[in-house]
Amino acid sequence: MKKIEHQIFLKRNGLATKLLLQPIQEKIEIFDRMHALLDKVSVCDKDALIDELEALDLEILEDIDEEYADQLEHNEITEELKEKQVAFEKVMEDAPAPKPKKKPTDEDIINELVKMGRTENIGRSTFRDLGVKVALGWETIIGKYRVTRTSVFRYRYEIERI
């Protein structure tokens, strides 16, 4: 695929994708996902994927033209759309950067189980599903808790505070 027309159009007009209507944004996301697959598909499927990408690219351009034809003149931004763009950029600058979510530690997970009242007959798979990383033995200390295996033939555990 040589050129991605809708990206060139958005760049030339200085439009942010986030300003577009939600359905157009979703089509652009789908296009981006399909375009990422371009390197991973076989040679046989590549031509079909390129055809689909070109059709979707044209469809996105038509949608943008249909929705914003009155606000765009000869591919130039009118003042109203330019003001929206400037306001959007200002909001994005003023917005605090999203804080990276820290993964809960094993002790945090055990603490939540205790708060919920789940301290007896807990399966090993439950601990794994919740994200506990420590290998559980017969008696394992995790922070301020002791996790004790209560069954010989099944992996069942009990939590008690130390």
C-alpha positions in Angstrom: 0.0 0.0 0.0 1.6 3.2 -1.1 -0.3 6.1 0.6 -2.8 6.2 3.3 -5.0 9.0 2.1 -7.0 9.7 5.2 -3.8 10.2 7.3 -2.4 12.5 4.6 -5.7 14.5 4.7 -5.8 14.7 8.5 -2.1 15.8 8.6 -2.6 18.4 5.8 -5.5 19.9 7.6 -4.0 19.6 11.1 -6.9 17.6 12.4 -6.6 15.3 15.5 -8.3 12.0 15.2 -9.8 12.5 18.6 -11.9 15.4 17.2 -13.7 13.3 14.7 -17.0 11.6 15.3 -16.8 8.3 17.2 -17.8 6.0 14.3 -15.0 7.6 12.1 -12.5 7.1 15.0 -13.6 3.4 15.2 -13.1 3.0 11.5 -9.6 4.5 11.8 -8.8 2.1 14.6 -9.9 -0.8 12.5 -7.8 0.4 9.6 -4.8 0.7 11.9 -5.2 -2.8 13.2 -5.6 -4.2 9.7 -2.6 -2.2 8.5 -0.5 -3.7 11.3 -1.4 -7.2 10.0 0.0 -6.3 6.6 3.5 -7.6 7.5 2.2 -10.7 9.1 0.0 -12.2 6.4 1.1 -14.5 3.7 1.8 -13.3 0.2 -1.5 -14.8 -1.1 -3.6 -12.9 1.5 -1.6 -9.7 1.2 -3.3 -8.6 -2.1 -6.8 -9.1 -0.6 -5.8 -7.2 2.5 -4.4 -4.3 0.5 -7.7 -4.1 -1.5 -9.7 -4.1 1.8 -7.4 -1.4 3.2 -7.7 0.8 0.2 -11.5 0.5 0.2 -11.6 1.3 4.0 -9.3 4.2 3.4 -11.6 5.6 0.8 -14.6 5.0 3.0 -13.0 6.9 5.9 -12.2 9.8 3.5 -15.8 9.9 2.3 -17.1 9.9 5.9 -14.8 12.8 6.9 -15.9 14.7 3.8 -19.6 14.0 4.4 -19.4 15.1 8.1 -17.0 18.1 7.7 -17.7 19.3 4.2 -19.3 22.5 5.4 -16.3 23.2 7.8 -13.6 22.4 5.3 -13.1 24.5 2.2 -10.7 23.2 -0.5 -9.0 21.1 2.2 -8.5 24.2 4.4 -9.7 24.4 7.9 -12.4 27.1 8.6 -12.0 29.2 11.8 -14.7 27.2 13.7 -12.9 23.9 13.2 -9.5 25.5 13.9 -10.8 26.9 17.3 -12.0 23.4 18.2 -8.6 22.0 17.3 -6.8 24.7 19.5 -9.2 24.1 22.4 -8.6 20.3 22.1 -4.8 20.7 22.1 -5.0 23.0 25.1 -7.1 20.5 27.1 -4.7 17.7 26.2 -1.7 19.8 27.4 -3.5 20.7 30.7 -4.7 17.2 31.4 -2.5 15.3 33.8 -0.6 12.4 32.3 -2.3 9.1 33.1 -0.7 7.4 36.0 0.7 3.9 35.2 -1.3 1.3 37.1 0.9 -0.6 39.4 0.3 -4.3 39.7 -0.9 -5.5 43.0 1.6 -7.3 45.1 1.0 -10.8 46.4 0.4 -9.3 49.9 -2.2 -6.9 48.4 -4.1 -9.8 46.8 -4.0 -11.8 50.1 -5.2 -8.7 52.0 -8.2 -8.3 49.6 -9.1 -12.0 50.2 -9.0 -11.5 53.9 -11.2 -8.4 53.6 -13.7 -10.4 51.6 -13.7 -13.1 54.3 -12.2 -15.7 52.0 -9.6 -17.3 54.3 -10.4 -21.0 54.1 -10.6 -23.7 51.5 -9.0 -21.6 48.7 -7.7 -23.4 45.7 -4.3 -23.0 44.2 -5.9 -22.0 40.9 -7.7 -19.2 42.6 -4.4 -17.7 43.8 -3.0 -18.1 40.3 -6.0 -16.4 38.7 -5.8 -13.5 41.1 -2.1 -13.0 40.2 -0.2 -14.4 43.1 3.4 -15.0 41.9 4.9 -16.8 44.9 5.1 -20.6 44.7 2.8 -21.9 47.4 4.3 -24.6 49.6 2.9 -26.3 52.8 3.5 -23.1 54.7 4.2 -19.9 52.8 4.7 -16.5 54.4 3.4 -13.6 52.3 3.9 -10.3 54.0 1.9 -10.3 57.2 0.0 -13.5 56.3 0.7 -17.2 56.5 -0.8 -19.3 53.7 -1.0 -23.0 54.8 -1.9 -26.0 52.7 -4.8 -27.8 54.4 -5.2 -30.9 52.2 -2.8 -33.7 51.2 -4.3 -34.8 47.9 -5.8 -31.4 46.8 -4.2 -28.0 46.7 -6.4 -26.2 49.2 -5.1 -23.4 51.4 -6.0 -21.4 54.4 -4.9 -17.8 55.2 -4.1 -16.6 58.7 -2.7 -13.3 59.9 0.7 -13.6 61.6 
